[in-house]
Amino acid sequence: MNKTIFVPQGYCAKITPNCEIDYDIGGLYTDNFTTSNIVALIGRAEIALIYIDYPTLAFDKNRLKAIIKGIKGLEEVVIISNENKTVIKKQLVEFIGSFVKRAKILVKEVEKEYIGVYLSFEKQNNNLHPNIKKISTEDKVSLDLIHHPQEHRLLAVQKIGQVIGIYGKAINRNFPQRNLFIFKTYGWEPISKEGLEIDISNEHTANEMNEFKKGASYFEIINSLIRVIENTPVGSTILEGSRGGIADGIARYMEDYLNNFKYASIFKRNIEYFINNYNHRNNLPLKSDKEFINSVKQLVSQEEDIFEEIKLIYDKYMLTASTSRFKDNFSKVYEVFADHYEERKKVDIIRKQCLERQRESIRLSEEIIKIIESPEAKSLIDLNLTWEAIKVCTYSHLLSSSILANQYYNCSILYDRIGMHDIAEIYYNISIEIREKYSKSNLTADIYKNKEYTQRV
């Protein structure tokens, strides 16, 4: 099955038809663009997908313009939004229309029952666009998604940046020109510091971040976000919805950022905070409530992940306990925190899968080097091994990692050994291009050297 690149909020990915041939990467996908817009760029030789939220449109217009104008043979620009969401769309249509003159500009809406869009070179019978498929929750399961190795952090920073730092950037006219690409040509682009950390170099943003403390509960973070929004002149116009609704959509990402994405401890802290700070008022807890509260307090004192244990006693409590005000309120917050836990666990699984692929790429690299060093190298060469090594590296490593350049270089030697000199030269040139553009490492130190080969090429 072909892999699909996931494009996170505020970023862009670009592929060519060769990506499917060389890396088994067949398309681009993104989702959850509630009030944001997606732009699909369709060219004869390239396609790209951009997730444009408010900060991206406000502060990265020059980069967006360069990306759109840089698509080779651009034929169509498709601007996609959810039904009846027009806050960004009107500005986006006007902005793109100001410089795209030859390509066709289309504006499309996705119905509420769909969560995402998939872009590929393959033409499909679809009422959105021949190259673009609307994706439901059920459809997403069938996509074999690959993710940027730093996705969890860059997404948190991008989400938080919809509120934090907006005012500071606006009044200081300080708009860092970050790299919007996460994937293009040969692999995952390295993300700049601005994409991985909240910039507190200006006083206003530093004061905003001082509102938030590591170890704060979800409820405390919500209140801090509301205060920031209320005290920011442009705060109420950043996103659609009430201040509380905006804060609720960002709070979980602030929790992640402050607590190093430790999903088990975040869940435990929030449950404990609710139990310890719940105001029963005049509605005294029932006996079943007290028993449940005591059981929860015993569990949250433990060091390990307690999600499954909490779930067991919660399910029993909901089935057997009498109706009460506490039961109703706890069930509401539990469902929120359980959803957050499950989402964070999925992110952690993705992160671990990436680490496993990185370990596999190192193993394959070592295997290739052993073949190169063997006096019987020609008889040992397996071209499937070289393809697999390149693909696994592409899925899991940043282009700034020396490993990817090494892999191309070593594979070029193998192809040269069996007389496939044209392919060997292509791989050799790619290895040099990656190193010169992305890697600060020394080629002679990091890449297995074959002097006779490099001199001849």
C-alpha positions as CSV (number, residue, x, y, z in Angstrom):
1,M,0.0,0.0,0.0
2,N,1.3,3.5,-0.9
3,K,2.2,5.8,2.0
4,T,0.4,9.1,2.5
5,I,2.1,12.2,3.9
6,F,0.2,13.9,6.7
7,V,0.3,17.7,6.5
8,P,-0.2,19.4,9.9
9,Q,-1.8,22.8,10.6
10,G,0.2,25.7,9.3
11,Y,2.4,23.7,7.0
12,C,2.8,22.4,3.4
13,A,4.0,19.3,1.6
14,K,4.9,18.8,-2.0
15,I,5.5,15.6,-4.1
16,T,6.2,14.7,-7.7
17,P,5.2,11.5,-9.6
18,N,8.6,10.1,-8.8
19,C,7.7,10.0,-5.1
20,E,5.4,7.1,-5.8
21,I,8.0,5.3,-7.9
22,D,10.9,5.9,-5.6
23,Y,9.4,5.9,-2.1
24,D,5.9,4.4,-2.5
25,I,4.4,7.8,-1.5
26,G,1.2,8.3,-3.4
27,G,-0.6,11.3,-1.9
28,L,-1.0,14.1,0.7
29,Y,-3.6,14.3,3.4
30,T,-4.8,16.7,6.1
31,D,-7.8,17.1,8.4
32,N,-9.5,19.0,11.2
33,F,-9.5,22.3,9.5
34,T,-12.5,23.6,11.4
35,T,-12.2,27.3,10.6
36,S,-9.0,27.2,8.6
37,N,-8.6,26.6,4.8
38,I,-6.8,24.0,2.8
39,V,-5.1,25.0,-0.5
40,A,-4.4,22.3,-3.1
41,L,-1.9,23.2,-5.8
42,I,-2.1,21.0,-8.9
43,G,0.7,21.3,-11.5
44,R,1.8,19.1,-14.4
45,A,5.0,18.0,-12.5
46,E,4.2,18.7,-8.8
47,I,1.3,18.8,-6.4
48,A,1.2,20.4,-3.0
49,L,-1.2,20.7,0.0
50,I,-1.1,23.7,2.4
51,Y,-3.0,24.0,5.7
52,I,-3.6,27.7,6.1
53,D,-4.8,29.0,9.5
54,Y,-5.0,32.6,10.7
55,P,-1.4,33.1,11.8
56,T,-0.1,31.6,8.6
57,L,-2.1,33.9,6.4
58,A,-1.4,36.9,8.6
59,F,2.4,36.4,9.0
60,D,3.6,34.1,6.2
61,K,2.2,35.7,3.1
62,N,5.5,36.0,1.4
63,R,6.3,32.4,1.9
64,L,2.8,31.3,0.8
65,K,3.2,33.4,-2.4
66,A,6.6,31.8,-3.1
67,I,5.3,28.3,-2.6
68,I,2.3,28.8,-4.9
69,K,4.3,30.6,-7.6
70,G,7.0,27.9,-7.3
71,I,4.9,24.9,-8.4
72,K,6.1,23.7,-11.7
73,G,3.4,23.9,-14.4
74,L,0.7,25.2,-12.0
75,E,-2.7,24.5,-13.6
76,E,-5.2,24.8,-10.7
77,V,-5.4,26.2,-7.2
78,V,-8.2,24.7,-5.2
79,I,-9.2,26.6,-2.0
80,I,-11.1,24.3,0.4
81,S,-13.1,25.1,3.5
82,N,-15.7,23.6,5.7
83,E,-19.3,24.5,5.0
84,N,-20.2,28.1,5.8
85,K,-16.7,28.9,7.2
86,T,-15.7,32.2,5.6
87,V,-13.4,34.1,8.0
88,I,-10.2,33.1,6.3
89,K,-11.6,32.1,2.9
90,K,-12.5,35.6,1.7
91,Q,-9.0,37.0,2.5
92,L,-7.4,33.9,0.9
93,V,-9.3,34.1,-2.3
94,E,-8.4,37.8,-2.7
95,F,-4.7,37.2,-1.8
96,I,-4.2,34.3,-4.2
97,G,-6.1,36.0,-6.9
98,S,-3.8,39.0,-6.7
99,F,-0.9,37.1,-8.2
100,V,-2.2,33.9,-9.8
101,K,-3.2,34.9,-13.3
102,R,-2.8,31.9,-15.5
103,A,-3.9,29.0,-13.3
104,K,-7.5,28.3,-12.6
105,I,-8.7,29.2,-9.1
106,L,-11.5,27.0,-7.7
107,V,-13.3,27.4,-4.4
108,K,-14.8,24.3,-2.8
109,E,-16.6,23.4,0.5
110,V,-16.5,20.1,2.4
111,E,-19.6,18.9,4.1
112,K,-19.7,18.3,7.9
113,E,-19.6,14.5,7.6
114,Y,-16.1,14.6,6.2
115,I,-13.0,15.3,8.3
116,G,-10.2,15.7,5.8
117,V,-9.0,15.8,2.2
118,Y,-6.6,13.7,0.2
119,L,-4.6,15.0,-2.8
120,S,-2.9,12.8,-5.4
121,F,-1.9,12.7,-9.1
122,E,-4.5,9.9,-9.6
123,K,-7.8,11.1,-11.1
124,Q,-10.8,10.0,-9.2
125,N,-14.6,10.1,-9.5
126,N,-15.2,12.7,-6.8
127,N,-17.5,15.6,-6.7
128,L,-14.9,17.9,-5.0
129,H,-12.2,17.6,-7.7
130,P,-10.7,14.8,-9.8
131,N,-7.4,15.0,-7.9
132,I,-9.0,15.6,-4.5
133,K,-10.9,13.1,-2.4
134,K,-13.0,14.0,0.6
135,I,-12.2,11.7,3.6
136,S,-14.5,10.5,6.3
137,T,-13.4,9.0,9.6
138,E,-13.9,5.5,8.1
139,D,-11.8,6.5,5.0
140,K,-8.9,7.7,7.1
141,V,-8.4,4.3,8.7
142,S,-7.4,2.9,5.3
143,L,-4.7,5.6,4.7
144,D,-1.1,4.5,5.5
145,L,0.0,7.8,7.0
146,I,3.6,8.9,7.6
147,H,4.3,11.8,9.9
148,H,7.1,14.4,10.3
149,P,9.4,13.2,13.1
150,Q,8.8,16.5,15.0
151,E,5.1,16.8,14.2
152,H,3.8,16.6,17.8
153,R,5.8,19.6,18.8
154,L,5.4,21.8,15.7
155,L,1.6,21.2,15.8
156,A,1.4,22.2,19.5
157,V,3.4,25.4,18.8
158,Q,1.2,26.2,15.8
159,K,-2.0,25.7,17.7
160,I,-0.8,27.8,20.6
161,G,0.3,30.5,18.2
162,Q,-3.3,31.2,17.2
163,V,-3.5,33.2,20.5
164,I,-0.1,33.5,22.1
165,G,2.3,35.9,20.4
166,I,-0.2,37.3,17.9
167,Y,-0.3,40.7,19.6
168,G,3.5,40.8,20.1
169,K,4.2,40.1,16.5
170,A,1.7,42.6,15.3
171,I,2.9,45.6,17.3
172,N,6.6,44.8,16.8
173,R,6.2,44.0,13.1
174,N,8.3,40.9,13.8
175,F,7.3,38.1,11.5
176,P,9.9,35.3,11.4
177,Q,10.1,33.8,7.9
178,R,9.8,30.2,8.9
179,N,10.0,27.3,6.5
180,L,6.4,26.1,5.7
181,F,7.5,23.0,4.0
182,I,7.5,19.8,6.0
183,F,8.2,17.5,3.0
184,K,9.5,18.1,-0.5
185,T,11.7,16.4,-3.1
186,Y,13.7,13.8,-1.0
187,G,12.2,13.8,2.5
188,W,11.2,15.6,5.7
189,E,12.4,19.2,6.0
190,P,14.0,20.3,9.3
191,I,11.8,22.7,11.3
192,S,13.3,26.0,12.4
193,K,13.4,27.1,16.1
194,E,10.4,29.4,15.4
195,G,8.3,26.3,14.6
196,L,9.3,24.3,17.7
197,E,9.3,26.9,20.4
198,I,7.1,29.8,21.5
199,D,9.2,32.9,20.8
200,I,9.3,34.9,24.0
201,S,11.9,37.4,22.8
202,N,9.4,40.3,22.9
203,E,7.8,41.5,26.2
204,H,4.2,41.0,25.3
205,T,4.6,37.3,24.4
206,A,6.8,36.7,27.4
207,N,4.1,38.2,29.7
208,E,1.5,36.0,28.0
209,M,3.5,32.9,28.6
210,N,4.1,33.8,32.2
211,E,0.4,33.2,32.7
212,F,1.1,29.5,32.3
213,K,2.9,27.2,34.7
214,K,4.2,23.7,34.2
215,G,2.0,21.3,36.1
216,A,-1.1,23.5,35.8
217,S,-4.4,21.7,35.3
218,Y,-6.5,21.9,32.2
219,F,-9.0,24.2,34.1
220,E,-6.2,26.6,35.1
221,I,-4.9,26.7,31.6
222,I,-8.4,27.4,30.2
223,N,-8.7,30.4,32.6
224,S,-5.2,31.7,31.7
225,L,-6.0,31.5,28.0
226,I,-9.3,33.4,28.5
227,R,-7.4,36.1,30.4
228,V,-4.9,36.4,27.5
229,I,-7.6,36.6,24.9
230,E,-9.5,39.3,27.0
231,N,-6.3,41.4,27.4
232,T,-5.3,41.1,23.7
233,P,-6.9,43.8,21.4
234,V,-6.9,41.4,18.4
235,G,-7.6,38.3,20.5
236,S,-11.3,38.0,20.0
237,T,-10.9,38.1,16.2
238,I,-8.3,35.4,15.8
239,L,-10.7,32.5,15.6
240,E,-14.4,32.0,15.3
241,G,-16.3,31.2,18.5
242,S,-16.6,32.4,22.1
243,R,-13.5,33.1,24.2
244,G,-14.1,30.0,26.2
245,G,-14.5,27.9,23.1
246,I,-11.3,29.3,21.6
247,A,-9.5,28.6,24.9
248,D,-10.9,25.1,25.0
249,G,-9.6,24.3,21.6
250,I,-6.0,25.3,22.4
251,A,-5.7,24.3,26.1
252,R,-4.7,20.7,25.5
253,Y,-1.9,21.8,23.2
254,M,-0.6,24.2,25.9
255,E,-0.7,21.2,28.3
256,D,1.4,19.2,25.9
257,Y,3.9,22.0,25.4
258,L,4.3,22.7,29.1
259,N,4.5,19.1,30.2
260,N,6.7,17.5,27.5
261,F,3.8,15.5,26.0
262,K,3.5,13.1,29.0
263,Y,0.0,12.0,28.4
264,A,-0.4,9.7,31.4
265,S,0.6,12.3,34.0
266,I,-1.5,15.0,32.3
267,F,-4.6,12.7,32.5
268,K,-3.9,11.9,36.2
269,R,-3.3,15.5,37.2
270,N,-6.6,16.7,35.6
271,I,-8.7,14.0,37.3
272,E,-7.0,14.7,40.6
273,Y,-7.6,18.4,40.3
274,F,-11.3,18.0,39.6
275,I,-11.8,15.6,42.5
276,N,-9.9,17.8,45.0
277,N,-11.4,21.1,43.9
278,Y,-15.0,20.1,43.2
279,N,-17.5,22.3,44.9
280,H,-20.5,20.2,46.1
281,R,-22.3,23.3,47.3
282,N,-25.6,22.3,48.9
283,N,-25.7,19.0,47.1
284,L,-23.9,16.6,49.4
285,P,-22.3,13.7,47.7
286,L,-24.1,10.4,47.9
287,K,-22.5,7.3,49.4
288,S,-21.7,5.9,45.9
289,D,-20.1,9.3,45.1
290,K,-17.9,9.2,48.2
291,E,-16.8,5.6,47.5
292,F,-15.9,6.5,43.9
293,I,-14.0,9.6,45.0
294,N,-12.0,7.6,47.6
295,S,-11.1,5.0,45.0
296,V,-10.0,7.7,42.5
297,K,-7.8,9.4,45.2
298,Q,-6.1,6.1,45.9
299,L,-5.3,5.6,42.3
300,V,-4.0,9.1,41.5
301,S,-1.4,8.7,44.3
302,Q,0.3,6.0,42.2
303,E,3.3,6.8,39.9
304,E,2.3,4.6,36.9
305,D,-0.3,5.2,34.2
306,I,-3.7,4.7,35.8
307,F,-5.9,5.3,32.8
308,E,-7.2,1.7,32.5
309,E,-7.8,1.4,36.3
310,I,-9.7,4.7,36.3
311,K,-11.8,3.6,33.4
312,L,-12.7,0.3,35.1
313,I,-14.0,2.0,38.3
314,Y,-15.6,4.8,36.2
315,D,-17.6,2.4,34.0
316,K,-18.8,0.5,37.1
317,Y,-19.7,3.8,38.9
318,M,-21.7,5.0,35.9
319,L,-23.7,1.7,35.7
320,T,-24.4,1.2,39.4
321,A,-24.4,4.6,41.2
322,S,-27.5,6.7,41.7
323,T,-27.9,9.9,39.7
324,S,-26.3,12.9,41.4
325,R,-25.0,16.3,40.5
326,F,-21.4,15.2,41.0
327,K,-21.9,12.1,38.8
328,D,-23.2,14.2,36.0
329,N,-20.4,16.8,36.2
330,F,-17.6,14.2,36.6
331,S,-18.9,12.2,33.6
332,K,-18.6,15.3,31.4
333,V,-15.0,16.1,32.4
334,Y,-14.0,12.4,32.3
335,E,-15.1,12.1,28.7
336,V,-13.0,15.1,27.7
337,F,-9.9,13.9,29.5
338,A,-10.3,10.4,28.3
339,D,-10.5,11.7,24.7
340,H,-7.4,13.8,25.2
341,Y,-5.6,10.8,26.7
342,E,-6.5,8.6,23.7
343,E,-5.4,11.3,21.2
344,R,-2.1,11.8,23.0
345,K,-1.5,8.1,23.1
346,K,-2.0,7.9,19.3
347,V,0.6,10.7,18.9
348,D,3.0,8.7,21.2
349,I,2.4,5.6,19.1
350,I,3.3,7.6,15.9
351,R,6.4,8.9,17.6
352,K,7.5,5.4,18.6
353,Q,6.8,4.1,15.1
354,C,9.1,6.8,13.8
355,L,11.8,5.8,16.3
356,E,11.4,2.1,15.3
357,R,11.8,3.1,11.6
358,Q,14.9,5.1,12.5
359,R,16.4,2.0,14.2
360,E,15.5,-0.1,11.2
361,S,17.2,2.4,8.8
362,I,20.4,2.2,10.9
363,R,20.3,-1.6,10.7
364,L,19.8,-1.6,6.9
365,S,22.7,1.0,6.6
366,E,25.0,-1.3,8.6
367,E,24.0,-4.2,6.4
368,I,24.8,-2.3,3.2
369,I,28.2,-1.2,4.5
370,K,29.0,-4.9,5.3
371,I,28.2,-5.8,1.7
372,I,30.4,-2.9,0.4
373,E,33.3,-4.0,2.6
374,S,33.0,-7.7,1.5
375,P,35.4,-9.0,-1.1
376,E,32.3,-10.9,-2.6
377,A,30.2,-7.7,-2.7
378,K,28.8,-8.3,-6.2
379,S,27.3,-11.7,-5.4
380,L,25.8,-10.3,-2.1
381,I,24.1,-7.3,-3.6
382,D,20.3,-7.3,-3.3
383,L,18.7,-4.3,-5.0
384,N,15.6,-4.7,-3.0
385,L,17.7,-4.0,0.1
386,T,18.8,-0.6,-1.4
387,W,15.3,0.4,-2.2
388,E,14.1,-0.6,1.3
389,A,16.9,1.3,2.9
390,I,16.2,4.5,1.0
391,K,12.4,4.3,1.7
392,V,12.8,3.6,5.5
393,C,15.2,6.5,5.8
394,T,12.9,8.8,3.9
395,Y,9.9,8.0,6.1
396,S,11.7,8.5,9.4
397,H,14.7,10.9,9.2
398,L,15.0,14.6,8.6
399,L,17.0,15.7,5.6
400,S,19.4,17.4,8.1
401,S,20.3,14.0,9.4
402,S,23.5,12.7,7.9
403,I,22.0,9.2,7.8
404,L,19.9,9.9,4.7
405,A,22.8,11.3,2.8
406,N,24.9,8.3,3.8
407,Q,22.2,5.9,2.7
408,Y,22.1,7.4,-0.8
409,Y,25.9,7.4,-1.0
410,N,26.3,3.8,0.0
411,C,23.5,2.7,-2.3
412,S,25.3,4.5,-5.2
413,I,28.3,2.4,-4.5
414,L,26.3,-0.8,-4.7
415,Y,24.7,0.2,-8.0
416,D,28.2,1.1,-9.4
417,R,29.5,-2.4,-8.4
418,I,27.0,-4.1,-10.6
419,G,27.5,-1.8,-13.5
420,M,24.4,0.3,-13.2
421,H,26.4,3.5,-13.4
422,D,23.6,5.9,-14.4
423,I,21.6,5.1,-11.3
424,A,24.7,5.1,-9.2
425,E,25.5,8.7,-10.3
426,I,21.9,9.8,-9.6
427,Y,22.2,8.5,-6.0
428,Y,25.6,9.9,-5.6
429,N,24.5,13.4,-6.7
430,I,21.5,13.2,-4.4
431,S,23.7,12.4,-1.4
432,I,25.9,15.4,-2.1
433,E,22.9,17.7,-2.7
434,I,21.3,16.7,0.6
435,R,24.6,17.1,2.5
436,E,25.4,20.5,1.0
437,K,21.9,21.9,1.6
438,Y,20.9,20.4,4.9
439,S,23.7,18.7,6.8
440,K,26.4,20.4,8.8
441,S,28.4,17.2,9.0
442,N,31.6,16.4,7.3
443,L,31.1,14.1,4.3
444,T,34.5,12.4,4.8
445,A,33.7,11.7,8.4
446,D,30.1,10.5,8.0
447,I,29.9,8.7,4.7
448,Y,31.6,5.4,4.0
449,K,34.4,6.4,1.6
450,N,35.3,4.6,-1.6
451,K,38.1,6.8,-3.1
452,E,38.2,5.1,-6.4
453,Y,34.5,5.4,-6.9
454,T,34.2,9.1,-5.8
455,Q,37.2,10.1,-8.0
456,R,35.6,8.4,-11.1
457,V,32.2,9.9,-10.5
